[in-house]
Amino acid sequence: MPDVETLNLFKRIEEHPKVIESVKKGALKIKTTIYEDFVNNIKHDEYDAVAMLFMKDFKKLDLQDMADYLEFYILVPVIYMFVPMPQKSHNQDEAKELLGSIKYLQTQFNENLIDQLPTFLSLDNNQNAEQFMCGVRTMEHFYELKKENEVRDCFKKFDLDGNGHIDREELGSLSVRLGHNLSEEELNSALEDLDLNHDGTIDFDEFCRWYFTGMKAYNGAKKSMLQVGMKTTSVFEALKSEDLAKII
């Protein structure tokens, strides 16, 4: 169970005027989760960006123990990090260990973090909620930049005829060009995972959803990861990470 301070911060964020206004407009939806949820197989599969909030001191060993959790949520292109502020009550070794753990986290997810300088949480959760909303605005900016540049360029590599949709044949042709011919079963599996409206093709919005959720399957019960970082169990099992790097 999350501690009282975490629940308090979540509540402050949900009650923030800018959050309430954005939710009413349909422009923002904030989902919160904790490690215990993940352990109990309660997971979010659709999101555009991830904000990591570490409410208390954490150690490198803690991050290593939570590797599966971090891999699930943090292999995404847009991440913002909030970490506890070193306190005067810390002795020198404790403060050094916390800063070392933050640096380790930055190193692990270096390519994904939109700001290498994390936002330090204060003891005032009202202030933290305000900082969080500033972080959300920053994430929205980077999301749009990546969507209209990096993601659209990647989508065009799949969309061979340029009609704005990736069909089964185009997915198969791409795999052949990369030297990994997908089987009928693999093609069907890929479409099942990515074609959310079941029209037989993958449009740009569906492709974005896949791209911004760490390139993992999110349709039905499957939760396999495409290698973008540490582990490999791909929805496109025949497409290796080095081949996708050629596309992206």
Buried (B, 14 or more C-beta within 10 A) or exposed (E): EBEEBBBBBBEBBEEBEBBEEBEEEEEBEBEBBBBEBBEEEEEBBEBBBBBBBBBEBBEBEEBEEBEEBBBBBBBBBBBBBBBBEBEEEBEEEEBEBBEEBBEBBBEBBEEBBBBEEBBBBEEEBEEBBBBBBEBBEBBBEBBEBBBEEEBBEBBBBBBBEEEEBBBBEBBBBBBEBBEBEBEEEBBEBBBBBBBBEEEEBBBBEBBBBBBBBBBBBBBEEBEBBBBBBEBEEBBBBBBBEEBBEEBE
